[in-house]
Amino acid sequence: MTKIAVLGTGMVGETIGTKLIELGHQVMMGSRTANNEKAQAFLAKHAGNTSSGTFADAATFGEIIFTCTSGGGSL
């Protein structure tokens, strides 16, 4: 099982994260704040191989990192 970080909790991040979980990967959702509302909703929907934290937490966790933020959020 590969540890994958998904940075961004919007539609793109949620879609990619969901598919990665379906494929059997361990996913950590990263957002600006550790208790991001969208990240918490994602965890509730996908109990199991999921976790959430800040962008830095997720980047440290992931063997592979998907950046799914918009524009300036990626800088």
CHARMM internal coordinates of N, CA and C (Angstrom, degrees):
IC EDIT
DIST 1 N 1 CA 1.4469
DIST 1 CA 1 C 1.5261
ANGL 1 N 1 CA 1 C 108.05
DIST 1 C 2 N 1.3054
ANGL 1 CA 1 C 2 N 116.04
DIHE 1 N 1 CA 1 C 2 N 126.07
DIST 2 N 2 CA 1.4541
ANGL 1 C 2 N 2 CA 121.74
DIHE 1 CA 1 C 2 N 2 CA -179.41
DIST 2 CA 2 C 1.5235
ANGL 2 N 2 CA 2 C 110.24
DIHE 1 C 2 N 2 CA 2 C -88.98
DIST 2 C 3 N 1.3248
ANGL 2 CA 2 C 3 N 116.10
DIHE 2 N 2 CA 2 C 3 N 138.75
DIST 3 N 3 CA 1.4647
ANGL 2 C 3 N 3 CA 121.82
DIHE 2 CA 2 C 3 N 3 CA 175.28
DIST 3 CA 3 C 1.5231
ANGL 3 N 3 CA 3 C 107.94
DIHE 2 C 3 N 3 CA 3 C -87.50
DIST 3 C 4 N 1.3380
ANGL 3 CA 3 C 4 N 115.65
DIHE 3 N 3 CA 3 C 4 N 119.21
DIST 4 N 4 CA 1.4567
ANGL 3 C 4 N 4 CA 120.40
DIHE 3 CA 3 C 4 N 4 CA -176.12
DIST 4 CA 4 C 1.5219
ANGL 4 N 4 CA 4 C 110.22
DIHE 3 C 4 N 4 CA 4 C -124.63
DIST 4 C 5 N 1.3239
ANGL 4 CA 4 C 5 N 115.89
DIHE 4 N 4 CA 4 C 5 N 132.19
DIST 5 N 5 CA 1.4637
ANGL 4 C 5 N 5 CA 122.16
DIHE 4 CA 4 C 5 N 5 CA 175.84
DIST 5 CA 5 C 1.5184
ANGL 5 N 5 CA 5 C 108.68
DIHE 4 C 5 N 5 CA 5 C -99.03
DIST 5 C 6 N 1.3259
ANGL 5 CA 5 C 6 N 115.49
DIHE 5 N 5 CA 5 C 6 N 136.03
DIST 6 N 6 CA 1.4578
ANGL 5 C 6 N 6 CA 121.74
DIHE 5 CA 5 C 6 N 6 CA 173.96
DIST 6 CA 6 C 1.5202
ANGL 6 N 6 CA 6 C 106.55
DIHE 5 C 6 N 6 CA 6 C -118.89
DIST 6 C 7 N 1.3167
ANGL 6 CA 6 C 7 N 116.21
DIHE 6 N 6 CA 6 C 7 N 110.83
DIST 7 N 7 CA 1.4613
ANGL 6 C 7 N 7 CA 121.16
DIHE 6 CA 6 C 7 N 7 CA -179.44
DIST 7 CA 7 C 1.5180
ANGL 7 N 7 CA 7 C 108.61
DIHE 6 C 7 N 7 CA 7 C -91.43
DIST 7 C 8 N 1.3150
ANGL 7 CA 7 C 8 N 115.76
DIHE 7 N 7 CA 7 C 8 N 112.10
DIST 8 N 8 CA 1.4543
ANGL 7 C 8 N 8 CA 121.83
DIHE 7 CA 7 C 8 N 8 CA -177.98
DIST 8 CA 8 C 1.5176
ANGL 8 N 8 CA 8 C 110.41
DIHE 7 C 8 N 8 CA 8 C 119.88
DIST 8 C 9 N 1.3231
ANGL 8 CA 8 C 9 N 116.13
DIHE 8 N 8 CA 8 C 9 N 132.22
DIST 9 N 9 CA 1.4640
ANGL 8 C 9 N 9 CA 121.09
DIHE 8 CA 8 C 9 N 9 CA -174.66
DIST 9 CA 9 C 1.5250
ANGL 9 N 9 CA 9 C 112.58
DIHE 8 C 9 N 9 CA 9 C -114.07
DIST 9 C 10 N 1.3102
ANGL 9 CA 9 C 10 N 116.79
DIHE 9 N 9 CA 9 C 10 N 17.37
DIST 10 N 10 CA 1.4620
ANGL 9 C 10 N 10 CA 120.70
DIHE 9 CA 9 C 10 N 10 CA 177.71
DIST 10 CA 10 C 1.5192
ANGL 10 N 10 CA 10 C 111.46
DIHE 9 C 10 N 10 CA 10 C -81.68
DIST 10 C 11 N 1.3249
ANGL 10 CA 10 C 11 N 115.56
DIHE 10 N 10 CA 10 C 11 N -163.82
DIST 11 N 11 CA 1.4563
ANGL 10 C 11 N 11 CA 121.21
DIHE 10 CA 10 C 11 N 11 CA -176.06
DIST 11 CA 11 C 1.5351
ANGL 11 N 11 CA 11 C 112.48
DIHE 10 C 11 N 11 CA 11 C -58.90
DIST 11 C 12 N 1.3174
ANGL 11 CA 11 C 12 N 117.73
DIHE 11 N 11 CA 11 C 12 N -43.37
DIST 12 N 12 CA 1.4666
ANGL 11 C 12 N 12 CA 120.76
DIHE 11 CA 11 C 12 N 12 CA -178.60
DIST 12 CA 12 C 1.5267
ANGL 12 N 12 CA 12 C 110.58
DIHE 11 C 12 N 12 CA 12 C -67.41
DIST 12 C 13 N 1.3340
ANGL 12 CA 12 C 13 N 117.39
DIHE 12 N 12 CA 12 C 13 N -47.96
DIST 13 N 13 CA 1.4585
ANGL 12 C 13 N 13 CA 120.77
DIHE 12 CA 12 C 13 N 13 CA 179.47
DIST 13 CA 13 C 1.5147
ANGL 13 N 13 CA 13 C 112.44
DIHE 12 C 13 N 13 CA 13 C -61.11
DIST 13 C 14 N 1.3271
ANGL 13 CA 13 C 14 N 116.31
DIHE 13 N 13 CA 13 C 14 N -42.46
DIST 14 N 14 CA 1.4670
ANGL 13 C 14 N 14 CA 120.17
DIHE 13 CA 13 C 14 N 14 CA 179.92
DIST 14 CA 14 C 1.5265
ANGL 14 N 14 CA 14 C 111.33
DIHE 13 C 14 N 14 CA 14 C -65.38
DIST 14 C 15 N 1.3235
ANGL 14 CA 14 C 15 N 116.84
DIHE 14 N 14 CA 14 C 15 N -41.42
DIST 15 N 15 CA 1.4646
ANGL 14 C 15 N 15 CA 120.82
DIHE 14 CA 14 C 15 N 15 CA -179.63
DIST 15 CA 15 C 1.5233
ANGL 15 N 15 CA 15 C 111.10
DIHE 14 C 15 N 15 CA 15 C -64.89
DIST 15 C 16 N 1.3215
ANGL 15 CA 15 C 16 N 116.73
DIHE 15 N 15 CA 15 C 16 N -46.72
DIST 16 N 16 CA 1.4663
ANGL 15 C 16 N 16 CA 120.29
DIHE 15 CA 15 C 16 N 16 CA 179.16
DIST 16 CA 16 C 1.5215
ANGL 16 N 16 CA 16 C 110.33
DIHE 15 C 16 N 16 CA 16 C -65.38
DIST 16 C 17 N 1.3323
ANGL 16 CA 16 C 17 N 117.33
DIHE 16 N 16 CA 16 C 17 N -45.26
DIST 17 N 17 CA 1.4609
ANGL 16 C 17 N 17 CA 120.98
DIHE 16 CA 16 C 17 N 17 CA 178.92
DIST 17 CA 17 C 1.5155
ANGL 17 N 17 CA 17 C 112.62
DIHE 16 C 17 N 17 CA 17 C -58.44
DIST 17 C 18 N 1.3243
ANGL 17 CA 17 C 18 N 116.59
DIHE 17 N 17 CA 17 C 18 N -42.98
DIST 18 N 18 CA 1.4664
ANGL 17 C 18 N 18 CA 121.09
DIHE 17 CA 17 C 18 N 18 CA 179.32
DIST 18 CA 18 C 1.5224
ANGL 18 N 18 CA 18 C 111.00
DIHE 17 C 18 N 18 CA 18 C -61.55
DIST 18 C 19 N 1.3116
ANGL 18 CA 18 C 19 N 117.44
DIHE 18 N 18 CA 18 C 19 N -45.91
DIST 19 N 19 CA 1.4667
ANGL 18 C 19 N 19 CA 120.73
DIHE 18 CA 18 C 19 N 19 CA -179.68
DIST 19 CA 19 C 1.5230
ANGL 19 N 19 CA 19 C 111.28
DIHE 18 C 19 N 19 CA 19 C -64.49
DIST 19 C 20 N 1.3280
ANGL 19 CA 19 C 20 N 116.94
DIHE 19 N 19 CA 19 C 20 N -40.21
DIST 20 N 20 CA 1.4632
ANGL 19 C 20 N 20 CA 120.10
DIHE 19 CA 19 C 20 N 20 CA 179.33
DIST 20 CA 20 C 1.5233
ANGL 20 N 20 CA 20 C 111.20
DIHE 19 C 20 N 20 CA 20 C -63.24
DIST 20 C 21 N 1.3272
ANGL 20 CA 20 C 21 N 117.18
DIHE 20 N 20 CA 20 C 21 N -38.63
DIST 21 N 21 CA 1.4664
ANGL 20 C 21 N 21 CA 120.95
DIHE 20 CA 20 C 21 N 21 CA 176.62
DIST 21 CA 21 C 1.5265
ANGL 21 N 21 CA 21 C 109.79
DIHE 20 C 21 N 21 CA 21 C -64.52
DIST 21 C 22 N 1.3333
ANGL 21 CA 21 C 22 N 116.75
DIHE 21 N 21 CA 21 C 22 N -44.34
DIST 22 N 22 CA 1.4650
ANGL 21 C 22 N 22 CA 121.01
DIHE 21 CA 21 C 22 N 22 CA 178.37
DIST 22 CA 22 C 1.5261
ANGL 22 N 22 CA 22 C 111.33
DIHE 21 C 22 N 22 CA 22 C -58.68
DIST 22 C 23 N 1.3305
ANGL 22 CA 22 C 23 N 116.75
DIHE 22 N 22 CA 22 C 23 N -31.71
DIST 23 N 23 CA 1.4648
ANGL 22 C 23 N 23 CA 121.48
DIHE 22 CA 22 C 23 N 23 CA 179.18
DIST 23 CA 23 C 1.5278
ANGL 23 N 23 CA 23 C 112.60
DIHE 22 C 23 N 23 CA 23 C -82.65
DIST 23 C 24 N 1.3475
ANGL 23 CA 23 C 24 N 116.96
DIHE 23 N 23 CA 23 C 24 N -1.17
DIST 24 N 24 CA 1.4535
ANGL 23 C 24 N 24 CA 121.00
DIHE 23 CA 23 C 24 N 24 CA 174.58
DIST 24 CA 24 C 1.5133
ANGL 24 N 24 CA 24 C 116.22
DIHE 23 C 24 N 24 CA 24 C 95.95
DIST 24 C 25 N 1.3124
ANGL 24 CA 24 C 25 N 118.11
DIHE 24 N 24 CA 24 C 25 N 12.69
DIST 25 N 25 CA 1.4587
ANGL 24 C 25 N 25 CA 121.10
DIHE 24 CA 24 C 25 N 25 CA -179.68
DIST 25 CA 25 C 1.5258
ANGL 25 N 25 CA 25 C 111.66
DIHE 24 C 25 N 25 CA 25 C -89.33
DIST 25 C 26 N 1.3116
ANGL 25 CA 25 C 26 N 115.90
DIHE 25 N 25 CA 25 C 26 N 157.03
DIST 26 N 26 CA 1.4633
ANGL 25 C 26 N 26 CA 122.70
DIHE 25 CA 25 C 26 N 26 CA 174.09
DIST 26 CA 26 C 1.5250
ANGL 26 N 26 CA 26 C 107.00
DIHE 25 C 26 N 26 CA 26 C -90.72
DIST 26 C 27 N 1.3352
ANGL 26 CA 26 C 27 N 117.03
DIHE 26 N 26 CA 26 C 27 N 123.05
DIST 27 N 27 CA 1.4627
ANGL 26 C 27 N 27 CA 121.83
DIHE 26 CA 26 C 27 N 27 CA -172.07
DIST 27 CA 27 C 1.5202
ANGL 27 N 27 CA 27 C 110.88
DIHE 26 C 27 N 27 CA 27 C -118.33
DIST 27 C 28 N 1.3368
ANGL 27 CA 27 C 28 N 115.88
DIHE 27 N 27 CA 27 C 28 N 134.79
DIST 28 N 28 CA 1.4622
ANGL 27 C 28 N 28 CA 121.81
DIHE 27 CA 27 C 28 N 28 CA 171.08
DIST 28 CA 28 C 1.5136
ANGL 28 N 28 CA 28 C 107.67
DIHE 27 C 28 N 28 CA 28 C -118.36
DIST 28 C 29 N 1.3347
ANGL 28 CA 28 C 29 N 115.63
DIHE 28 N 28 CA 28 C 29 N 123.17
DIST 29 N 29 CA 1.4585
ANGL 28 C 29 N 29 CA 122.25
DIHE 28 CA 28 C 29 N 29 CA 177.61
DIST 29 CA 29 C 1.5245
ANGL 29 N 29 CA 29 C 108.72
DIHE 28 C 29 N 29 CA 29 C -86.69
DIST 29 C 30 N 1.3150
ANGL 29 CA 29 C 30 N 117.28
DIHE 29 N 29 CA 29 C 30 N 129.32
DIST 30 N 30 CA 1.4563
ANGL 29 C 30 N 30 CA 121.80
DIHE 29 CA 29 C 30 N 30 CA 178.47
DIST 30 CA 30 C 1.5160
ANGL 30 N 30 CA 30 C 111.20
DIHE 29 C 30 N 30 CA 30 C -110.27
DIST 30 C 31 N 1.3279
ANGL 30 CA 30 C 31 N 115.27
DIHE 30 N 30 CA 30 C 31 N 139.98
DIST 31 N 31 CA 1.4632
ANGL 30 C 31 N 31 CA 121.03
DIHE 30 CA 30 C 31 N 31 CA 178.12
DIST 31 CA 31 C 1.5240
ANGL 31 N 31 CA 31 C 109.13
DIHE 30 C 31 N 31 CA 31 C -143.70
DIST 31 C 32 N 1.3242
ANGL 31 CA 31 C 32 N 116.50
DIHE 31 N 31 CA 31 C 32 N 176.10
DIST 32 N 32 CA 1.4712
ANGL 31 C 32 N 32 CA 119.89
DIHE 31 CA 31 C 32 N 32 CA -178.70
DIST 32 CA 32 C 1.5226
ANGL 32 N 32 CA 32 C 111.77
DIHE 31 C 32 N 32 CA 32 C -61.92
DIST 32 C 33 N 1.3367
ANGL 32 CA 32 C 33 N 116.58
DIHE 32 N 32 CA 32 C 33 N -35.64
DIST 33 N 33 CA 1.4655
ANGL 32 C 33 N 33 CA 121.24
DIHE 32 CA 32 C 33 N 33 CA -179.61
DIST 33 CA 33 C 1.5212
ANGL 33 N 33 CA 33 C 109.75
DIHE 32 C 33 N 33 CA 33 C -121.11
DIST 33 C 34 N 1.3145
ANGL 33 CA 33 C 34 N 116.02
DIHE 33 N 33 CA 33 C 34 N 148.50
DIST 34 N 34 CA 1.4628
ANGL 33 C 34 N 34 CA 120.86
DIHE 33 CA 33 C 34 N 34 CA -175.57
DIST 34 CA 34 C 1.5235
ANGL 34 N 34 CA 34 C 113.06
DIHE 33 C 34 N 34 CA 34 C -63.96
DIST 34 C 35 N 1.3173
ANGL 34 CA 34 C 35 N 117.96
DIHE 34 N 34 CA 34 C 35 N -32.35
DIST 35 N 35 CA 1.4655
ANGL 34 C 35 N 35 CA 120.95
DIHE 34 CA 34 C 35 N 35 CA -177.01
DIST 35 CA 35 C 1.5217
ANGL 35 N 35 CA 35 C 112.36
DIHE 34 C 35 N 35 CA 35 C -105.72
DIST 35 C 36 N 1.3131
ANGL 35 CA 35 C 36 N 116.90
DIHE 35 N 35 CA 35 C 36 N 37.41
DIST 36 N 36 CA 1.4597
ANGL 35 C 36 N 36 CA 122.42
DIHE 35 CA 35 C 36 N 36 CA -179.51
DIST 36 CA 36 C 1.5266
ANGL 36 N 36 CA 36 C 110.59
DIHE 35 C 36 N 36 CA 36 C -55.61
DIST 36 C 37 N 1.3290
ANGL 36 CA 36 C 37 N 115.88
DIHE 36 N 36 CA 36 C 37 N 133.20
DIST 37 N 37 CA 1.4668
ANGL 36 C 37 N 37 CA 121.87
DIHE 36 CA 36 C 37 N 37 CA -176.66
DIST 37 CA 37 C 1.5319
ANGL 37 N 37 CA 37 C 112.47
DIHE 36 C 37 N 37 CA 37 C -59.47
DIST 37 C 38 N 1.3268
ANGL 37 CA 37 C 38 N 117.41
DIHE 37 N 37 CA 37 C 38 N -42.83
DIST 38 N 38 CA 1.4668
ANGL 37 C 38 N 38 CA 120.39
DIHE 37 CA 37 C 38 N 38 CA -179.94
DIST 38 CA 38 C 1.5246
ANGL 38 N 38 CA 38 C 111.20
DIHE 37 C 38 N 38 CA 38 C -67.27
DIST 38 C 39 N 1.3244
ANGL 38 CA 38 C 39 N 116.86
DIHE 38 N 38 CA 38 C 39 N -38.10
DIST 39 N 39 CA 1.4637
ANGL 38 C 39 N 39 CA 120.07
DIHE 38 CA 38 C 39 N 39 CA 178.13
DIST 39 CA 39 C 1.5238
ANGL 39 N 39 CA 39 C 110.59
DIHE 38 C 39 N 39 CA 39 C -65.19
DIST 39 C 40 N 1.3274
ANGL 39 CA 39 C 40 N 117.06
DIHE 39 N 39 CA 39 C 40 N -40.56
DIST 40 N 40 CA 1.4644
ANGL 39 C 40 N 40 CA 120.86
DIHE 39 CA 39 C 40 N 40 CA 178.86
DIST 40 CA 40 C 1.5289
ANGL 40 N 40 CA 40 C 110.85
DIHE 39 C 40 N 40 CA 40 C -65.01
DIST 40 C 41 N 1.3235
ANGL 40 CA 40 C 41 N 117.59
DIHE 40 N 40 CA 40 C 41 N -38.53
DIST 41 N 41 CA 1.4655
ANGL 40 C 41 N 41 CA 121.29
DIHE 40 CA 40 C 41 N 41 CA 177.04
DIST 41 CA 41 C 1.5278
ANGL 41 N 41 CA 41 C 110.45
DIHE 40 C 41 N 41 CA 41 C -65.14
DIST 41 C 42 N 1.3303
ANGL 41 CA 41 C 42 N 116.83
DIHE 41 N 41 CA 41 C 42 N -38.79
DIST 42 N 42 CA 1.4626
ANGL 41 C 42 N 42 CA 121.54
DIHE 41 CA 41 C 42 N 42 CA 177.54
DIST 42 CA 42 C 1.5261
ANGL 42 N 42 CA 42 C 109.87
DIHE 41 C 42 N 42 CA 42 C -62.51
DIST 42 C 43 N 1.3330
ANGL 42 CA 42 C 43 N 117.15
DIHE 42 N 42 CA 42 C 43 N -43.84
DIST 43 N 43 CA 1.4639
ANGL 42 C 43 N 43 CA 120.98
DIHE 42 CA 42 C 43 N 43 CA 178.89
DIST 43 CA 43 C 1.5187
ANGL 43 N 43 CA 43 C 111.25
DIHE 42 C 43 N 43 CA 43 C -61.86
DIST 43 C 44 N 1.3212
ANGL 43 CA 43 C 44 N 116.76
DIHE 43 N 43 CA 43 C 44 N -42.34
DIST 44 N 44 CA 1.4657
ANGL 43 C 44 N 44 CA 120.56
DIHE 43 CA 43 C 44 N 44 CA 179.97
DIST 44 CA 44 C 1.5292
ANGL 44 N 44 CA 44 C 111.18
DIHE 43 C 44 N 44 CA 44 C -63.82
DIST 44 C 45 N 1.3121
ANGL 44 CA 44 C 45 N 116.28
DIHE 44 N 44 CA 44 C 45 N -35.74
DIST 45 N 45 CA 1.4680
ANGL 44 C 45 N 45 CA 121.71
DIHE 44 CA 44 C 45 N 45 CA -178.59
DIST 45 CA 45 C 1.5241
ANGL 45 N 45 CA 45 C 111.97
DIHE 44 C 45 N 45 CA 45 C -75.90
DIST 45 C 46 N 1.3341
ANGL 45 CA 45 C 46 N 116.97
DIHE 45 N 45 CA 45 C 46 N -31.36
DIST 46 N 46 CA 1.4667
ANGL 45 C 46 N 46 CA 121.99
DIHE 45 CA 45 C 46 N 46 CA -173.95
DIST 46 CA 46 C 1.5268
ANGL 46 N 46 CA 46 C 110.90
DIHE 45 C 46 N 46 CA 46 C -123.64
DIST 46 C 47 N 1.3028
ANGL 46 CA 46 C 47 N 117.32
DIHE 46 N 46 CA 46 C 47 N 57.76
DIST 47 N 47 CA 1.4695
ANGL 46 C 47 N 47 CA 120.66
DIHE 46 CA 46 C 47 N 47 CA 179.82
DIST 47 CA 47 C 1.5278
ANGL 47 N 47 CA 47 C 109.56
DIHE 46 C 47 N 47 CA 47 C -59.22
DIST 47 C 48 N 1.3065
ANGL 47 CA 47 C 48 N 115.89
DIHE 47 N 47 CA 47 C 48 N 141.98
DIST 48 N 48 CA 1.4611
ANGL 47 C 48 N 48 CA 119.77
DIHE 47 CA 47 C 48 N 48 CA 178.87
DIST 48 CA 48 C 1.5047
ANGL 48 N 48 CA 48 C 112.01
DIHE 47 C 48 N 48 CA 48 C 128.16
DIST 48 C 49 N 1.3145
ANGL 48 CA 48 C 49 N 116.49
DIHE 48 N 48 CA 48 C 49 N -110.65
DIST 49 N 49 CA 1.4613
ANGL 48 C 49 N 49 CA 121.96
DIHE 48 CA 48 C 49 N 49 CA -175.09
DIST 49 CA 49 C 1.5216
ANGL 49 N 49 CA 49 C 112.57
DIHE 48 C 49 N 49 CA 49 C -86.11
DIST 49 C 50 N 1.3261
ANGL 49 CA 49 C 50 N 116.75
DIHE 49 N 49 CA 49 C 50 N 44.26
DIST 50 N 50 CA 1.4580
ANGL 49 C 50 N 50 CA 120.69
DIHE 49 CA 49 C 50 N 50 CA -179.51
DIST 50 CA 50 C 1.5168
ANGL 50 N 50 CA 50 C 110.84
DIHE 49 C 50 N 50 CA 50 C -132.09
DIST 50 C 51 N 1.3088
ANGL 50 CA 50 C 51 N 114.90
DIHE 50 N 50 CA 50 C 51 N 153.61
DIST 51 N 51 CA 1.4629
ANGL 50 C 51 N 51 CA 121.66
DIHE 50 CA 50 C 51 N 51 CA 173.64
DIST 51 CA 51 C 1.5239
ANGL 51 N 51 CA 51 C 106.43
DIHE 50 C 51 N 51 CA 51 C -154.50
DIST 51 C 52 N 1.3186
ANGL 51 CA 51 C 52 N 115.99
DIHE 51 N 51 CA 51 C 52 N 173.25
DIST 52 N 52 CA 1.4617
ANGL 51 C 52 N 52 CA 119.24
DIHE 51 CA 51 C 52 N 52 CA 178.00
DIST 52 CA 52 C 1.5155
ANGL 52 N 52 CA 52 C 109.77
DIHE 51 C 52 N 52 CA 52 C -144.81
DIST 52 C 53 N 1.3069
ANGL 52 CA 52 C 53 N 115.60
DIHE 52 N 52 CA 52 C 53 N 161.75
DIST 53 N 53 CA 1.4574
ANGL 52 C 53 N 53 CA 122.18
DIHE 52 CA 52 C 53 N 53 CA 178.85
DIST 53 CA 53 C 1.5158
ANGL 53 N 53 CA 53 C 109.12
DIHE 52 C 53 N 53 CA 53 C -175.99
DIST 53 C 54 N 1.3092
ANGL 53 CA 53 C 54 N 115.45
DIHE 53 N 53 CA 53 C 54 N -164.96
DIST 54 N 54 CA 1.4592
ANGL 53 C 54 N 54 CA 120.40
DIHE 53 CA 53 C 54 N 54 CA 177.88
DIST 54 CA 54 C 1.5296
ANGL 54 N 54 CA 54 C 109.62
DIHE 53 C 54 N 54 CA 54 C -75.24
DIST 54 C 55 N 1.3265
ANGL 54 CA 54 C 55 N 115.66
DIHE 54 N 54 CA 54 C 55 N 171.32
DIST 55 N 55 CA 1.4597
ANGL 54 C 55 N 55 CA 119.17
DIHE 54 CA 54 C 55 N 55 CA 175.01
DIST 55 CA 55 C 1.5282
ANGL 55 N 55 CA 55 C 110.52
DIHE 54 C 55 N 55 CA 55 C -55.34
DIST 55 C 56 N 1.3359
ANGL 55 CA 55 C 56 N 116.95
DIHE 55 N 55 CA 55 C 56 N -43.41
DIST 56 N 56 CA 1.4684
ANGL 55 C 56 N 56 CA 121.08
DIHE 55 CA 55 C 56 N 56 CA -178.96
DIST 56 CA 56 C 1.5194
ANGL 56 N 56 CA 56 C 111.20
DIHE 55 C 56 N 56 CA 56 C -64.38
DIST 56 C 57 N 1.3367
ANGL 56 CA 56 C 57 N 117.24
DIHE 56 N 56 CA 56 C 57 N -42.27
DIST 57 N 57 CA 1.4671
ANGL 56 C 57 N 57 CA 120.85
DIHE 56 CA 56 C 57 N 57 CA 178.01
DIST 57 CA 57 C 1.5244
ANGL 57 N 57 CA 57 C 110.66
DIHE 56 C 57 N 57 CA 57 C -58.77
DIST 57 C 58 N 1.3197
ANGL 57 CA 57 C 58 N 115.49
DIHE 57 N 57 CA 57 C 58 N -48.13
DIST 58 N 58 CA 1.4605
ANGL 57 C 58 N 58 CA 120.45
DIHE 57 CA 57 C 58 N 58 CA -177.29
DIST 58 CA 58 C 1.5289
ANGL 58 N 58 CA 58 C 111.40
DIHE 57 C 58 N 58 CA 58 C -66.19
DIST 58 C 59 N 1.3256
ANGL 58 CA 58 C 59 N 117.10
DIHE 58 N 58 CA 58 C 59 N -41.06
DIST 59 N 59 CA 1.4662
ANGL 58 C 59 N 59 CA 120.36
DIHE 58 CA 58 C 59 N 59 CA 179.73
DIST 59 CA 59 C 1.5201
ANGL 59 N 59 CA 59 C 111.43
DIHE 58 C 59 N 59 CA 59 C -63.52
DIST 59 C 60 N 1.3188
ANGL 59 CA 59 C 60 N 116.99
DIHE 59 N 59 CA 59 C 60 N -35.96
DIST 60 N 60 CA 1.4623
ANGL 59 C 60 N 60 CA 121.21
DIHE 59 CA 59 C 60 N 60 CA 177.03
DIST 60 CA 60 C 1.5248
ANGL 60 N 60 CA 60 C 110.57
DIHE 59 C 60 N 60 CA 60 C -68.26
DIST 60 C 61 N 1.3070
ANGL 60 CA 60 C 61 N 116.97
DIHE 60 N 60 CA 60 C 61 N -38.14
DIST 61 N 61 CA 1.4607
ANGL 60 C 61 N 61 CA 124.02
DIHE 60 CA 60 C 61 N 61 CA -177.66
DIST 61 CA 61 C 1.5259
ANGL 61 N 61 CA 61 C 112.79
DIHE 60 C 61 N 61 CA 61 C -68.72
DIST 61 C 62 N 1.3215
ANGL 61 CA 61 C 62 N 116.83
DIHE 61 N 61 CA 61 C 62 N -43.39
DIST 62 N 62 CA 1.4541
ANGL 61 C 62 N 62 CA 120.91
DIHE 61 CA 61 C 62 N 62 CA -167.19
DIST 62 CA 62 C 1.5152
ANGL 62 N 62 CA 62 C 115.84
DIHE 61 C 62 N 62 CA 62 C -76.89
DIST 62 C 63 N 1.3352
ANGL 62 CA 62 C 63 N 114.97
DIHE 62 N 62 CA 62 C 63 N 134.86
DIST 63 N 63 CA 1.4598
ANGL 62 C 63 N 63 CA 121.49
DIHE 62 CA 62 C 63 N 63 CA 168.24
DIST 63 CA 63 C 1.5351
ANGL 63 N 63 CA 63 C 108.24
DIHE 62 C 63 N 63 CA 63 C -78.36
DIST 63 C 64 N 1.3247
ANGL 63 CA 63 C 64 N 114.77
DIHE 63 N 63 CA 63 C 64 N -29.38
DIST 64 N 64 CA 1.4622
ANGL 63 C 64 N 64 CA 123.74
DIHE 63 CA 63 C 64 N 64 CA 174.87
DIST 64 CA 64 C 1.5238
ANGL 64 N 64 CA 64 C 106.36
DIHE 63 C 64 N 64 CA 64 C -127.90
DIST 64 C 65 N 1.3302
ANGL 64 CA 64 C 65 N 117.17
DIHE 64 N 64 CA 64 C 65 N 140.48
DIST 65 N 65 CA 1.4635
ANGL 64 C 65 N 65 CA 120.92
DIHE 64 CA 64 C 65 N 65 CA -177.61
DIST 65 CA 65 C 1.5277
ANGL 65 N 65 CA 65 C 109.81
DIHE 64 C 65 N 65 CA 65 C -127.32
DIST 65 C 66 N 1.3334
ANGL 65 CA 65 C 66 N 115.49
DIHE 65 N 65 CA 65 C 66 N 125.80
DIST 66 N 66 CA 1.4589
ANGL 65 C 66 N 66 CA 122.36
DIHE 65 CA 65 C 66 N 66 CA 173.02
DIST 66 CA 66 C 1.5182
ANGL 66 N 66 CA 66 C 107.91
DIHE 65 C 66 N 66 CA 66 C -101.66
DIST 66 C 67 N 1.3216
ANGL 66 CA 66 C 67 N 117.64
DIHE 66 N 66 CA 66 C 67 N 126.97
DIST 67 N 67 CA 1.4595
ANGL 66 C 67 N 67 CA 121.72
DIHE 66 CA 66 C 67 N 67 CA 175.62
DIST 67 CA 67 C 1.5212
ANGL 67 N 67 CA 67 C 107.86
DIHE 66 C 67 N 67 CA 67 C -99.64
DIST 67 C 68 N 1.3292
ANGL 67 CA 67 C 68 N 115.33
DIHE 67 N 67 CA 67 C 68 N 112.51
DIST 68 N 68 CA 1.4711
ANGL 67 C 68 N 68 CA 121.50
DIHE 67 CA 67 C 68 N 68 CA -176.09
DIST 68 CA 68 C 1.5211
ANGL 68 N 68 CA 68 C 110.29
DIHE 67 C 68 N 68 CA 68 C -123.45
DIST 68 C 69 N 1.3119
ANGL 68 CA 68 C 69 N 116.19
DIHE 68 N 68 CA 68 C 69 N 42.41
DIST 69 N 69 CA 1.4606
ANGL 68 C 69 N 69 CA 120.88
DIHE 68 CA 68 C 69 N 69 CA 178.44
DIST 69 CA 69 C 1.5215
ANGL 69 N 69 CA 69 C 108.65
DIHE 68 C 69 N 69 CA 69 C -104.61
DIST 69 C 70 N 1.3098
ANGL 69 CA 69 C 70 N 115.78
DIHE 69 N 69 CA 69 C 70 N 163.84
DIST 70 N 70 CA 1.4651
ANGL 69 C 70 N 70 CA 119.13
DIHE 69 CA 69 C 70 N 70 CA -178.50
DIST 70 CA 70 C 1.5207
ANGL 70 N 70 CA 70 C 111.04
DIHE 69 C 70 N 70 CA 70 C -98.19
DIST 70 C 71 N 1.2978
ANGL 70 CA 70 C 71 N 115.38
DIHE 70 N 70 CA 70 C 71 N 139.62
DIST 71 N 71 CA 1.4577
ANGL 70 C 71 N 71 CA 123.40
DIHE 70 CA 70 C 71 N 71 CA 172.39
DIST 71 CA 71 C 1.5084
ANGL 71 N 71 CA 71 C 116.91
DIHE 70 C 71 N 71 CA 71 C 37.60
DIST 71 C 72 N 1.3408
ANGL 71 CA 71 C 72 N 115.94
DIHE 71 N 71 CA 71 C 72 N -115.06
DIST 72 N 72 CA 1.4595
ANGL 71 C 72 N 72 CA 122.82
DIHE 71 CA 71 C 72 N 72 CA -175.85
DIST 72 CA 72 C 1.5138
ANGL 72 N 72 CA 72 C 113.91
DIHE 71 C 72 N 72 CA 72 C -61.71
DIST 72 C 73 N 1.3324
ANGL 72 CA 72 C 73 N 117.96
DIHE 72 N 72 CA 72 C 73 N -22.31
DIST 73 N 73 CA 1.4618
ANGL 72 C 73 N 73 CA 120.60
DIHE 72 CA 72 C 73 N 73 CA 177.93
DIST 73 CA 73 C 1.5159
ANGL 73 N 73 CA 73 C 112.66
DIHE 72 C 73 N 73 CA 73 C -63.95
DIST 73 C 74 N 1.3210
ANGL 73 CA 73 C 74 N 116.60
DIHE 73 N 73 CA 73 C 74 N -20.93
DIST 74 N 74 CA 1.4619
ANGL 73 C 74 N 74 CA 120.79
DIHE 73 CA 73 C 74 N 74 CA 179.88
DIST 74 CA 74 C 1.5200
ANGL 74 N 74 CA 74 C 113.04
DIHE 73 C 74 N 74 CA 74 C -81.80
DIST 74 C 75 N 1.3266
ANGL 74 CA 74 C 75 N 116.44
DIHE 74 N 74 CA 74 C 75 N -13.41
DIST 75 N 75 CA 1.4622
ANGL 74 C 75 N 75 CA 119.68
DIHE 74 CA 74 C 75 N 75 CA -177.14
DIST 75 CA 75 C 1.4544
ANGL 75 N 75 CA 75 C 110.32
DIHE 74 C 75 N 75 CA 75 C -87.90
END
COOR INIT
IC SEED 1 N 1 CA 1 C
IC BUILD
